[in-house]
Amino acid sequence: MSMLLNDRKIKILEAIINDYIQTAEPIGSRTIAKKYDMGISSATIRNEMSDLEDMGFIVQPHASAGRIPTDKGYRFFVDSLMRRRELSDEEAQFLQSVIANNISQIDYMMQETAKAIAALTKCATIVSEPQVKKARIKKVQFVPVDERAFVMVLVTDTKVVKNHMVYVDRAVDPLALAGLSALMDSGLLGKSSEDITNDFAASMARLAGSDYDVALAALRCVSEVMKTEDDIQIYTSGIRNILSFPEFSDLEKAKAMFQALEEKDMLITLLGKSSNDKIQVLIGQENSLELLYDCSVIKASYSASGQNFGSIGIIGPKRMDYSQAVAVLGGILKHINAVLKAISGR
């Protein structure tokens, strides 16, 4: 038999979720009857709660008479019941001042942004720093050091100069090295890290004829250097905030979360790449990291002129204050997008 969510069930579910977000305590029918004037008896509320449990919206944690929301319950709440709230004047001014005070230094602005969001939401925050553009190669030069080693000098269009030692297994003639240097300089001009695939490196090294092995070693080195040049900076803040939530007094849960938040690659995966500025709410197992199945993640990308720069994520317990977190994230995105638009001059 299918049970539909009628208005009464929806009101009761909303009461359970709002109460649980505030108190972290399972809630029973008598509490709802007392706290929320619904004009129905606690017996009726109990029946409706039993239906909500059968439908998978709430669950009874062991050894407790009350109920708490399930992931499905939170999902319904976020999609259908959550009241979108506006930022308070104080919150809005605070966010605006963080951006305005650090507008000259983007990396510092992102660090301060992470701190500001963590302070307002009392959750953990991760911010990936803008990749204004992918670095492209402007010049490549090989300088011999001895028979079996040379320095590769790499200049990118982002004004970065990198020197890197390349070691080879055999003696290389300085004239041959100069020829290789010229070949690389013309063949790699304007290339980004994404362009230097294994296939590209192999076909380019073949142009070096008998010096194929040296060319391949050099190209691998170029690829590594360019990848680190495109490395994404990640800033985290408020990780300790998580410990103040009672659900993370369970050390195993807390440990899993700290582990996830310490791994840069995990955080990059978690933030992911999204092409629009929409705010996404991922509840429990909807996020890609198993270590964060006890959490919810609210995230969005920020961009200018259609170019995706980086992302911001707020991580908290599943009973986080979703409407506040969404409002704070929306508020900060507006400021950051405006700044980036001004900087990129478009």
ABEGO torsion letter per residue (X at the ends): XBBBBBAAAAAAAAAAAAAAAAAGBBBBAAAAAAABBAGBBAAAAAAAAAAAAAAGABBBBBGBABBBBBAAAAAAAAAAABBBBBBBAAAAAAAAAAAAAAAABAAAAAAAAAAAAAAAAGBBBBBBBBBABBBBBABBBBBBABAABBBBBBBBAAGBBBBBBBBBABBBBAAAAAAAAAAAAAAABGBBAAABBAAAAAAAAAAAEAAAAAAAAAAAAAAAAAAAAABBBBBBBGAAAAAABAAAABAAAAAAAAAAAABAAAAAAAAEBBABABBBBBBEAABABAAAAABBBBBBBBBBGGBBABBBBBBBBAABBAAAAAAAAAAAAAAAAAAAAAAAGX
